[in-house]
Amino acid sequence: MTTGIDPTAQIIEPEHIKIGKNFYLGPNSILHGYYKNKFKIGNNVFISAGCNIYGAGGLVIEDNVGIGPGVIILGSSHRLDELKPINQSELVYKPIRIKEGADIGAGAIIMGGVTIGRGTQVGAGAVVTKSVEDNLIVAGVPARLLRSRYDLQ
């Protein structure tokens, strides 16, 4: 694995992000640290090109995780129960955890309040709105279970 941060990548509020060893951040990717919550990236993590990863709700990416190109990870959203313009509504923050050995396919979107299980594969273009157990394969919009990785053996 290549180690380093591509010169076109950005880290916003890096003082709020803890990054482990053997880390790669691809071209045109952005990590958004936030003062309110914890943002931690483990060892041997690869984040491909064009990713947008927000730590506002609290984000933990454990060791040995791969994140494909164009992935969006977003732990905040606007309240929808206030009768005013949505962009003026209060933000709601929800944590995200991506457990060890998981892989997030190209263009996937991971929403707040979700845990991606250990060794789980999230398919390209999936929108994950609910937590996923260990060693599963999920895909689709919204993401749904395709099968266990054990079913492949």
Backbone as JSON Lines, residues from 0, in Angstrom:
{"i":0,"aa":"M","n":[0.84,-1.19,0.0],"ca":[0.0,0.0,0.0],"c":[0.88,1.24,0.0]}
{"i":1,"aa":"T","n":[0.5,2.2,-0.79],"ca":[1.18,3.49,-0.81],"c":[0.85,4.22,0.48]}
{"i":2,"aa":"T","n":[1.83,4.89,1.06],"ca":[1.61,5.66,2.27],"c":[1.79,7.14,1.95]}
{"i":3,"aa":"G","n":[0.89,7.97,2.44],"ca":[1.05,9.4,2.27],"c":[-0.26,10.08,1.96]}
{"i":4,"aa":"I","n":[-0.16,11.36,1.76],"ca":[-1.3,12.19,1.45],"c":[-1.02,12.86,0.11]}
{"i":5,"aa":"D","n":[-1.89,12.61,-0.86],"ca":[-1.72,13.21,-2.18],"c":[-1.73,14.73,-2.05]}
{"i":6,"aa":"P","n":[-0.9,15.42,-2.84],"ca":[-0.84,16.89,-2.73],"c":[-2.16,17.6,-3.03]}
{"i":7,"aa":"T","n":[-3.08,16.94,-3.74],"ca":[-4.37,17.58,-4.04],"c":[-5.43,17.29,-2.97]}
{"i":8,"aa":"A","n":[-5.11,16.42,-2.02],"ca":[-6.04,16.11,-0.93],"c":[-6.04,17.24,0.1]}
{"i":9,"aa":"Q","n":[-7.13,17.34,0.85],"ca":[-7.23,18.37,1.89],"c":[-7.62,17.73,3.21]}
{"i":10,"aa":"I","n":[-7.07,18.27,4.29],"ca":[-7.51,17.89,5.63],"c":[-7.91,19.18,6.33]}
{"i":11,"aa":"I","n":[-9.21,19.29,6.59],"ca":[-9.76,20.49,7.22],"c":[-9.87,20.24,8.72]}
{"i":12,"aa":"E","n":[-9.35,21.14,9.51],"ca":[-9.27,21.02,10.97],"c":[-8.54,19.74,11.37]}
{"i":13,"aa":"P","n":[-7.29,19.59,10.91],"ca":[-6.54,18.37,11.2],"c":[-6.29,18.14,12.69]}
{"i":14,"aa":"E","n":[-6.36,19.18,13.48],"ca":[-6.14,19.03,14.92],"c":[-7.23,18.19,15.58]}
{"i":15,"aa":"H","n":[-8.31,17.94,14.87],"ca":[-9.41,17.13,15.4],"c":[-9.46,15.72,14.81]}
{"i":16,"aa":"I","n":[-8.38,15.33,14.11],"ca":[-8.32,14.02,13.49],"c":[-7.06,13.31,13.97]}
{"i":17,"aa":"K","n":[-7.22,12.07,14.43],"ca":[-6.08,11.24,14.81],"c":[-5.9,10.18,13.72]}
{"i":18,"aa":"I","n":[-4.7,10.13,13.14],"ca":[-4.44,9.22,12.02],"c":[-3.34,8.23,12.41]}
{"i":19,"aa":"G","n":[-3.6,6.95,12.16],"ca":[-2.65,5.89,12.47],"c":[-1.53,5.79,11.45]}
{"i":20,"aa":"K","n":[-0.8,4.7,11.52],"ca":[0.36,4.46,10.65],"c":[-0.08,3.82,9.33]}
{"i":21,"aa":"N","n":[0.77,4.0,8.32],"ca":[0.56,3.4,7.01],"c":[-0.79,3.83,6.44]}
{"i":22,"aa":"F","n":[-0.97,5.13,6.31],"ca":[-2.22,5.75,5.88],"c":[-2.03,6.37,4.51]}
{"i":23,"aa":"Y","n":[-3.05,6.24,3.66],"ca":[-3.02,6.89,2.35],"c":[-4.32,7.65,2.14]}
{"i":24,"aa":"L","n":[-4.2,8.89,1.67],"ca":[-5.34,9.73,1.29],"c":[-5.16,10.14,-0.16]}
{"i":25,"aa":"G","n":[-6.07,9.69,-1.02],"ca":[-5.94,9.86,-2.46],"c":[-6.24,11.24,-2.98]}
{"i":26,"aa":"P","n":[-5.99,11.42,-4.28],"ca":[-6.18,12.71,-4.94],"c":[-7.59,13.26,-4.75]}
{"i":27,"aa":"N","n":[-7.65,14.56,-4.51],"ca":[-8.91,15.3,-4.42],"c":[-9.86,14.8,-3.34]}
{"i":28,"aa":"S","n":[-9.35,14.09,-2.36],"ca":[-10.17,13.67,-1.22],"c":[-10.1,14.72,-0.13]}
{"i":29,"aa":"I","n":[-11.15,14.77,0.68],"ca":[-11.22,15.75,1.76],"c":[-11.62,15.05,3.05]}
{"i":30,"aa":"L","n":[-10.86,15.27,4.11],"ca":[-11.23,14.86,5.46],"c":[-11.64,16.12,6.2]}
{"i":31,"aa":"H","n":[-12.82,16.1,6.81],"ca":[-13.33,17.24,7.55],"c":[-13.32,16.92,9.04]}
{"i":32,"aa":"G","n":[-12.36,17.45,9.78],"ca":[-12.36,17.29,11.23],"c":[-13.31,18.31,11.83]}
{"i":33,"aa":"Y","n":[-13.9,17.99,12.95],"ca":[-14.81,18.92,13.62],"c":[-14.47,18.97,15.1]}
{"i":34,"aa":"Y","n":[-14.69,20.11,15.71],"ca":[-14.35,20.29,17.11],"c":[-15.28,19.54,18.04]}
{"i":35,"aa":"K","n":[-16.51,19.22,17.63],"ca":[-17.5,18.64,18.53],"c":[-17.26,17.17,18.85]}
{"i":36,"aa":"N","n":[-16.72,16.42,17.92],"ca":[-16.66,14.98,18.1],"c":[-15.31,14.41,17.7]}
{"i":37,"aa":"K","n":[-15.1,13.14,17.99],"ca":[-13.83,12.49,17.72],"c":[-13.82,11.89,16.32]}
{"i":38,"aa":"F","n":[-12.67,12.01,15.66],"ca":[-12.46,11.47,14.33],"c":[-11.14,10.71,14.41]}
{"i":39,"aa":"K","n":[-11.21,9.4,14.29],"ca":[-10.01,8.57,14.44],"c":[-9.9,7.61,13.26]}
{"i":40,"aa":"I","n":[-8.71,7.55,12.68],"ca":[-8.41,6.64,11.58],"c":[-7.29,5.71,12.05]}
{"i":41,"aa":"G","n":[-7.51,4.41,11.92],"ca":[-6.55,3.41,12.39],"c":[-5.37,3.23,11.45]}
{"i":42,"aa":"N","n":[-4.67,2.13,11.64],"ca":[-3.49,1.78,10.84],"c":[-3.91,1.06,9.56]}
{"i":43,"aa":"N","n":[-3.07,1.21,8.55],"ca":[-3.27,0.5,7.27],"c":[-4.6,0.84,6.62]}
{"i":44,"aa":"V","n":[-4.94,2.12,6.62],"ca":[-6.19,2.58,6.01],"c":[-5.87,3.25,4.69]}
{"i":45,"aa":"F","n":[-6.63,2.88,3.65],"ca":[-6.47,3.42,2.31],"c":[-7.76,4.13,1.92]}
{"i":46,"aa":"I","n":[-7.65,5.42,1.65],"ca":[-8.79,6.21,1.19],"c":[-8.47,6.68,-0.22]}
{"i":47,"aa":"S","n":[-9.25,6.25,-1.16],"ca":[-8.99,6.49,-2.57],"c":[-9.35,7.92,-2.99]}
{"i":48,"aa":"A","n":[-9.31,8.15,-4.29],"ca":[-9.52,9.48,-4.87],"c":[-10.96,9.97,-4.71]}
{"i":49,"aa":"G","n":[-11.1,11.28,-4.54],"ca":[-12.39,11.93,-4.6],"c":[-13.35,11.63,-3.47]}
{"i":50,"aa":"C","n":[-12.85,11.22,-2.32],"ca":[-13.71,10.93,-1.17],"c":[-13.98,12.2,-0.37]}
{"i":51,"aa":"N","n":[-15.14,12.27,0.25],"ca":[-15.51,13.37,1.13],"c":[-15.95,12.75,2.44]}
{"i":52,"aa":"I","n":[-15.14,12.93,3.48],"ca":[-15.37,12.24,4.75],"c":[-15.48,13.27,5.87]}
{"i":53,"aa":"Y","n":[-16.67,13.31,6.48],"ca":[-16.98,14.31,7.5],"c":[-16.99,13.65,8.88]}
{"i":54,"aa":"G","n":[-16.28,14.23,9.83],"ca":[-16.21,13.68,11.17],"c":[-17.14,14.34,12.16]}
{"i":55,"aa":"A","n":[-18.14,15.08,11.68],"ca":[-18.97,15.89,12.57],"c":[-19.71,15.09,13.62]}
{"i":56,"aa":"G","n":[-20.17,13.9,13.32],"ca":[-20.93,13.11,14.29],"c":[-20.06,12.22,15.14]}
{"i":57,"aa":"G","n":[-18.76,12.24,14.88],"ca":[-17.84,11.3,15.49],"c":[-17.65,10.16,14.51]}
{"i":58,"aa":"L","n":[-16.41,9.87,14.17],"ca":[-16.12,8.86,13.17],"c":[-14.91,8.06,13.58]}
{"i":59,"aa":"V","n":[-15.05,6.72,13.57],"ca":[-13.92,5.83,13.81],"c":[-13.81,4.91,12.61]}
{"i":60,"aa":"I","n":[-12.64,4.93,11.99],"ca":[-12.3,4.0,10.92],"c":[-11.2,3.13,11.49]}
{"i":61,"aa":"E","n":[-11.52,1.86,11.73],"ca":[-10.56,0.97,12.37],"c":[-9.47,0.53,11.39]}
{"i":62,"aa":"D","n":[-8.56,-0.33,11.86],"ca":[-7.42,-0.79,11.06],"c":[-7.85,-1.57,9.82]}
{"i":63,"aa":"N","n":[-6.99,-1.5,8.79],"ca":[-7.11,-2.34,7.59],"c":[-8.4,-2.12,6.81]}
{"i":64,"aa":"V","n":[-8.85,-0.89,6.75],"ca":[-10.06,-0.54,6.02],"c":[-9.68,0.07,4.68]}
{"i":65,"aa":"G","n":[-10.41,-0.32,3.64],"ca":[-10.25,0.28,2.32],"c":[-11.49,1.07,1.96]}
{"i":66,"aa":"I","n":[-11.28,2.25,1.42],"ca":[-12.39,3.11,1.02],"c":[-12.17,3.48,-0.44]}
{"i":67,"aa":"G","n":[-13.09,3.08,-1.31],"ca":[-12.96,3.28,-2.74],"c":[-13.19,4.72,-3.16]}
{"i":68,"aa":"P","n":[-12.96,5.0,-4.45],"ca":[-13.08,6.36,-4.95],"c":[-14.51,6.89,-4.85]}
{"i":69,"aa":"G","n":[-14.61,8.19,-4.55],"ca":[-15.89,8.87,-4.55],"c":[-16.82,8.56,-3.4]}
{"i":70,"aa":"V","n":[-16.31,7.97,-2.35],"ca":[-17.15,7.63,-1.18],"c":[-17.45,8.9,-0.38]}
{"i":71,"aa":"I","n":[-18.68,8.96,0.14],"ca":[-19.08,10.05,1.04],"c":[-19.46,9.42,2.37]}
{"i":72,"aa":"I","n":[-18.89,9.95,3.45],"ca":[-19.22,9.51,4.81],"c":[-19.69,10.75,5.55]}
{"i":73,"aa":"L","n":[-20.94,10.72,6.02],"ca":[-21.57,11.94,6.52],"c":[-22.33,11.65,7.81]}
{"i":74,"aa":"G","n":[-21.87,12.17,8.92],"ca":[-22.48,11.91,10.22],"c":[-23.37,13.02,10.73]}
{"i":75,"aa":"S","n":[-23.79,13.91,9.86],"ca":[-24.7,14.96,10.3],"c":[-25.75,15.21,9.24]}
{"i":76,"aa":"S","n":[-26.9,15.67,9.69],"ca":[-27.98,16.06,8.78],"c":[-28.81,17.13,9.46]}
{"i":77,"aa":"H","n":[-29.6,17.83,8.68],"ca":[-30.46,18.86,9.25],"c":[-31.74,18.25,9.81]}
{"i":78,"aa":"R","n":[-32.23,18.83,10.89],"ca":[-33.54,18.44,11.43],"c":[-34.6,18.74,10.39]}
{"i":79,"aa":"L","n":[-35.56,17.86,10.28],"ca":[-36.64,18.06,9.32],"c":[-37.96,18.41,9.98]}
{"i":80,"aa":"D","n":[-37.96,18.48,11.32],"ca":[-39.19,18.76,12.03],"c":[-39.35,20.23,12.4]}
{"i":81,"aa":"E","n":[-38.51,21.08,11.86],"ca":[-38.63,22.52,12.08],"c":[-39.19,23.15,10.81]}
{"i":82,"aa":"L","n":[-40.23,23.95,10.95],"ca":[-40.86,24.56,9.78],"c":[-40.17,25.85,9.41]}
{"i":83,"aa":"K","n":[-38.97,25.69,8.88],"ca":[-38.2,26.79,8.35],"c":[-37.31,26.21,7.26]}
{"i":84,"aa":"P","n":[-36.62,27.02,6.49],"ca":[-35.76,26.46,5.44],"c":[-34.81,25.42,6.03]}
{"i":85,"aa":"I","n":[-34.7,24.29,5.36],"ca":[-33.91,23.17,5.9],"c":[-32.47,23.58,6.16]}
{"i":86,"aa":"N","n":[-31.89,24.38,5.29],"ca":[-30.49,24.78,5.5],"c":[-30.31,25.71,6.69]}
{"i":87,"aa":"Q","n":[-31.42,26.15,7.29],"ca":[-31.34,26.96,8.5],"c":[-31.73,26.16,9.74]}
{"i":88,"aa":"S","n":[-32.1,24.92,9.54],"ca":[-32.47,24.06,10.66],"c":[-31.24,23.54,11.38]}
{"i":89,"aa":"E","n":[-31.42,23.2,12.62],"ca":[-30.34,22.68,13.46],"c":[-29.77,21.39,12.87]}
{"i":90,"aa":"L","n":[-28.46,21.21,13.02],"ca":[-27.83,19.97,12.61],"c":[-27.96,18.92,13.71]}
{"i":91,"aa":"V","n":[-28.14,17.68,13.3],"ca":[-28.19,16.53,14.19],"c":[-26.95,15.69,13.88]}
{"i":92,"aa":"Y","n":[-26.19,15.33,14.91],"ca":[-24.94,14.59,14.74],"c":[-25.11,13.15,15.2]}
{"i":93,"aa":"K","n":[-24.65,12.19,14.37],"ca":[-24.71,10.77,14.72],"c":[-23.37,10.12,14.38]}
{"i":94,"aa":"P","n":[-22.85,9.3,15.28],"ca":[-21.53,8.69,15.06],"c":[-21.56,7.6,13.98]}
{"i":95,"aa":"I","n":[-20.39,7.34,13.43],"ca":[-20.19,6.29,12.44],"c":[-18.96,5.49,12.87]}
{"i":96,"aa":"R","n":[-19.05,4.16,12.72],"ca":[-17.89,3.3,12.97],"c":[-17.77,2.33,11.8]}
{"i":97,"aa":"I","n":[-16.55,2.25,11.26],"ca":[-16.24,1.27,10.22],"c":[-15.22,0.34,10.83]}
{"i":98,"aa":"K","n":[-15.62,-0.9,11.05],"ca":[-14.79,-1.84,11.79],"c":[-13.68,-2.45,10.93]}
{"i":99,"aa":"E","n":[-12.74,-3.07,11.63],"ca":[-11.53,-3.61,11.01],"c":[-11.82,-4.5,9.81]}
{"i":100,"aa":"G","n":[-11.03,-4.28,8.76],"ca":[-11.07,-5.14,7.59],"c":[-12.24,-4.91,6.65]}
{"i":101,"aa":"A","n":[-13.07,-3.92,6.92],"ca":[-14.19,-3.63,6.03],"c":[-13.67,-2.94,4.77]}
{"i":102,"aa":"D","n":[-14.49,-2.99,3.73],"ca":[-14.16,-2.31,2.48],"c":[-15.41,-1.59,1.99]}
{"i":103,"aa":"I","n":[-15.24,-0.34,1.63],"ca":[-16.35,0.48,1.15],"c":[-16.14,0.71,-0.34]}
{"i":104,"aa":"G","n":[-17.08,0.23,-1.17],"ca":[-16.95,0.31,-2.62],"c":[-17.11,1.71,-3.16]}
{"i":105,"aa":"A","n":[-16.65,1.9,-4.38],"ca":[-16.66,3.19,-5.06],"c":[-18.05,3.83,-5.04]}
{"i":106,"aa":"G","n":[-18.09,5.11,-4.7],"ca":[-19.31,5.88,-4.77],"c":[-20.34,5.58,-3.69]}
{"i":107,"aa":"A","n":[-20.0,4.76,-2.72],"ca":[-20.95,4.46,-1.64],"c":[-21.13,5.69,-0.75]}
{"i":108,"aa":"I","n":[-22.27,5.72,-0.08],"ca":[-22.57,6.79,0.88],"c":[-22.9,6.12,2.21]}
{"i":109,"aa":"I","n":[-22.2,6.55,3.27],"ca":[-22.42,6.02,4.62],"c":[-23.02,7.16,5.44]}
{"i":110,"aa":"M","n":[-24.22,6.93,5.98],"ca":[-24.92,7.95,6.74],"c":[-24.68,7.8,8.25]}
{"i":111,"aa":"G","n":[-24.97,8.84,9.0],"ca":[-24.77,8.87,10.44],"c":[-25.57,7.83,11.18]}
{"i":112,"aa":"G","n":[-25.02,7.4,12.32],"ca":[-25.67,6.42,13.18],"c":[-25.43,4.99,12.75]}
{"i":113,"aa":"V","n":[-24.49,4.77,11.83],"ca":[-24.27,3.46,11.23],"c":[-22.95,2.86,11.71]}
{"i":114,"aa":"T","n":[-22.95,1.55,11.91],"ca":[-21.72,0.78,12.11],"c":[-21.61,-0.21,10.97]}
{"i":115,"aa":"I","n":[-20.45,-0.23,10.33],"ca":[-20.15,-1.21,9.29],"c":[-19.33,-2.3,9.96]}
{"i":116,"aa":"G","n":[-19.82,-3.53,9.92],"ca":[-19.2,-4.64,10.64],"c":[-17.81,-5.02,10.14]}
{"i":117,"aa":"R","n":[-17.11,-5.72,11.0],"ca":[-15.77,-6.24,10.7],"c":[-15.82,-7.11,9.46]}
{"i":118,"aa":"G","n":[-14.91,-6.85,8.5],"ca":[-14.82,-7.67,7.3],"c":[-15.98,-7.54,6.34]}
{"i":119,"aa":"T","n":[-16.8,-6.53,6.48],"ca":[-17.97,-6.36,5.62],"c":[-17.6,-5.63,4.35]}
{"i":120,"aa":"Q","n":[-18.21,-6.05,3.25],"ca":[-18.05,-5.38,1.96],"c":[-19.3,-4.58,1.66]}
{"i":121,"aa":"V","n":[-19.13,-3.27,1.46],"ca":[-20.22,-2.41,1.01],"c":[-20.02,-2.23,-0.49]}
{"i":122,"aa":"G","n":[-21.02,-2.59,-1.27],"ca":[-20.92,-2.53,-2.72],"c":[-20.85,-1.11,-3.26]}
{"i":123,"aa":"A","n":[-20.31,-1.0,-4.47],"ca":[-20.2,0.29,-5.14],"c":[-21.59,0.93,-5.27]}
{"i":124,"aa":"G","n":[-21.66,2.22,-4.97],"ca":[-22.89,2.98,-5.12],"c":[-23.94,2.75,-4.05]}
{"i":125,"aa":"A","n":[-23.66,1.91,-3.07],"ca":[-24.63,1.62,-2.01],"c":[-24.85,2.86,-1.14]}
{"i":126,"aa":"V","n":[-26.04,2.95,-0.58],"ca":[-26.34,3.99,0.41],"c":[-26.68,3.27,1.7]}
{"i":127,"aa":"V","n":[-25.79,3.38,2.68],"ca":[-25.94,2.65,3.94],"c":[-26.6,3.57,4.97]}
{"i":128,"aa":"T","n":[-27.82,3.2,5.37],"ca":[-28.58,3.99,6.32],"c":[-28.81,3.26,7.64]}
{"i":129,"aa":"K","n":[-28.45,1.95,7.66],"ca":[-28.61,1.12,8.86],"c":[-27.34,0.33,9.09]}
{"i":130,"aa":"S","n":[-27.07,0.0,10.33],"ca":[-25.86,-0.75,10.67],"c":[-25.86,-2.12,10.0]}
{"i":131,"aa":"V","n":[-24.63,-2.6,9.73],"ca":[-24.42,-3.87,9.04],"c":[-23.54,-4.75,9.91]}
{"i":132,"aa":"E","n":[-23.92,-6.01,10.11],"ca":[-23.16,-6.95,10.93],"c":[-21.83,-7.32,10.27]}
{"i":133,"aa":"D","n":[-21.03,-8.11,10.98],"ca":[-19.71,-8.55,10.5],"c":[-19.82,-9.49,9.31]}
{"i":134,"aa":"N","n":[-18.82,-9.4,8.43],"ca":[-18.61,-10.35,7.33],"c":[-19.79,-10.53,6.39]}
{"i":135,"aa":"L","n":[-20.47,-9.43,6.11],"ca":[-21.58,-9.47,5.18],"c":[-21.23,-8.72,3.9]}
{"i":136,"aa":"I","n":[-22.02,-8.93,2.87],"ca":[-21.9,-8.18,1.63],"c":[-23.24,-7.47,1.43]}
{"i":137,"aa":"V","n":[-23.19,-6.14,1.35],"ca":[-24.4,-5.35,1.16],"c":[-24.23,-4.47,-0.07]}
{"i":138,"aa":"A","n":[-25.35,-4.18,-0.72],"ca":[-25.33,-3.33,-1.91],"c":[-26.72,-2.75,-2.12]}
{"i":139,"aa":"G","n":[-26.81,-1.73,-2.93],"ca":[-28.09,-1.16,-3.32],"c":[-28.43,0.14,-2.63]}
{"i":140,"aa":"V","n":[-29.59,0.68,-3.02],"ca":[-30.08,1.95,-2.48],"c":[-31.51,1.74,-2.03]}
{"i":141,"aa":"P","n":[-31.77,1.71,-0.73],"ca":[-30.78,1.67,0.35],"c":[-30.07,0.31,0.35]}
{"i":142,"aa":"A","n":[-28.93,0.27,1.03],"ca":[-28.14,-0.97,1.07],"c":[-28.95,-2.09,1.71]}
{"i":143,"aa":"R","n":[-28.86,-3.27,1.12],"ca":[-29.54,-4.45,1.66],"c":[-28.56,-5.62,1.62]}
{"i":144,"aa":"L","n":[-28.85,-6.6,2.42],"ca":[-28.0,-7.78,2.52],"c":[-28.06,-8.59,1.23]}
{"i":145,"aa":"L","n":[-26.89,-8.92,0.67],"ca":[-26.82,-9.85,-0.45],"c":[-26.51,-11.25,0.04]}
{"i":146,"aa":"R","n":[-25.5,-11.33,0.91],"ca":[-25.13,-12.64,1.48],"c":[-24.01,-12.44,2.49]}
{"i":147,"aa":"S","n":[-23.71,-13.51,3.2],"ca":[-22.56,-13.54,4.09],"c":[-21.32,-13.85,3.27]}
{"i":148,"aa":"R","n":[-20.19,-13.35,3.68],"ca":[-18.94,-13.7,3.0],"c":[-18.64,-15.18,3.17]}
{"i":149,"aa":"Y","n":[-19.14,-15.8,4.22],"ca":[-18.92,-17.23,4.45],"c":[-19.62,-18.08,3.39]}
{"i":150,"aa":"D","n":[-20.69,-17.52,2.77],"ca":[-21.41,-18.24,1.73],"c":[-20.57,-18.42,0.47]}
{"i":151,"aa":"L","n":[-19.45,-17.7,0.38],"ca":[-18.6,-17.77,-0.82],"c":[-17.62,-18.92,-0.75]}
{"i":152,"aa":"Q","n":[-17.48,-19.54,0.41],"ca":[-16.47,-20.6,0.58],"c":[-17.02,-21.96,0.28]}
